[in-house]
């Protein structure tokens, strides 16, 4: 009998006082329950990508790949019951209580789910008040920036038959959140706001309402909707704190200095922009500003037709999110370099390691590994550091003689990431690629990429590494789709060269050798110290019959990576069809096995 372990969001719902309702009128209660299942529960689960695992009398167990989807489904269920109970006497009302947990479960061969993840969700449901939703801390972390309902922190709670107390949050549908800071049009004084937000020592941003520069009232809705999409997208970036819409929109229609906004909201960065309409076309401008200095970090403009307003909103929001993220990270790296060594925290150390990851050389990997190990001493559960450290060990494995100790270390850190309940999409994507390269566990790698994209569909890293995994796995259409999407989202990303690596392997598979060589040349331009890229380019040129052009490229590759062996392709989980093509080109060049 087969079984599979995985991390999922579990929703368990049941009816409050079901036995009493059945005792009062069994036929009516059972009829209403059947109607609820067919008209509300099952459609809501399907609409939010859930799978109804089983019925438990009056209860249901539903599996979701995303906590966001699970909570949206739960809110829809509770709102649906509010409508259905309207006008009914209290004794005839059907009310749900719902528990949601993100955790590890075992899927049996028949599709049933077992394990602690299910048990915790069941206990959360048991303590929920009628009409509410109880979330574990692991689940709440995934959605805390997206909720528009009142949330109560119930603190550490002892749940029946669960060995350790769990922090629980109760979500009451239909009651607005009491936001802080800047919850009113009259913002708090800078001293008050800074005092409230002083503990926040992480990158933070406020997205201000975009200015309607055309005077057309209709554009207010377009501009506000686009800003909301940008806020939602940026909220999915694990390392970035994003001020909620209700706070940033208190500045709508006001002329403010971004430095004032930074002081009042306690943020490091401000994104602002404008919308101008001309005929059936619209121009959007956006600029990213460092709040403390007023310095512009990035600015751009986008033009589009208003034929499909929602599609245009999505396109612009995705482009802005994709470009803002790497610009913010570059600014944060510079900020960490300016800090005194005595004041470095785990995040600062992580940032200091990143520039040493870009060259993909053993010497730099060793430096980065040392810094990341220091970060993990400060925060042993820092998944982003684990993911990068896995990459460091993979570089040392593939460049320095395929030492199994390095392979084991890389897999240990990568598996820590993919088995954790993290909402860091980039860390999941990096770890997924290491799992693919070093264990050839294609299913686990692709599952982690899908999980990353469910957390953040605009995560460029997930698309870049997804493109590589699909290309190495011999799936050109999926590889091309991910590569194109990644380049669209974040064309100036430090990982952009990986898209051309993926597209190069796709071209090799399809015997388009000249195009493959062109893609590898672009990859070399993007990462000129990564030796294997030169060998990829030379192999493509050799297969295209351009051996004379390939010779100096091989020479440069050997200067960067003198111990290069073509064994690296076989060790990297590359599909046999692709290995045959690579080895044919390598033999034409006389490269060592």
Secondary structure, DSSP 4 states (H G I P E B T S, - for coil): --EEEEEEEEEEEEETTHHHHHHH-HHHHHHHHHHHIIIIIHHHHHHTT-EEEEEETTEEEEEES-HHHHHHHHHHHHHHHHHHHTT--GGG---EEEEEEEEEEEEETTS-EESHHHHHHHHHHHHPPTTEEEEEHHHHHHHTTT--SEEEEEEEEPPTT-SS-EEEEEEETT------SS-SSSPPPHHHHHHHHTT--S-EEEEPPPEE-S--THHHHHHHHHHHHHHHHHHT-TT-EE--HHHHGGGTT----HHHHHHHHT-SEEEEEEEEEETTEEEEEEEEEETTT--EEEEEEEEEETTSHHHHHHHHHHHHHHHHHHHHHHHHHHHHHHS-GGG--HHHHHHHHHHHHHT--HHHHHHHHHHHHHHHHH-TT-HHHHHHHHHHHHHHHHHTT--HHHHHHHHHHHHHHHTS----HHHHHHHHHHHHHHH--HHHHHHHHHHHHHH-TT-HHHHHHHHHHHHHTT-HHHHHHHHHHHHHH-TT-TTHHHHHHHHHHHHHHTT-HHHHHHHHHHHHHHSTT-HHHHHHHHHHHHHTT-HHHHHHHHHHHHHH-TT--THHHHTTT--HHHHHHHHHHHHHHT---
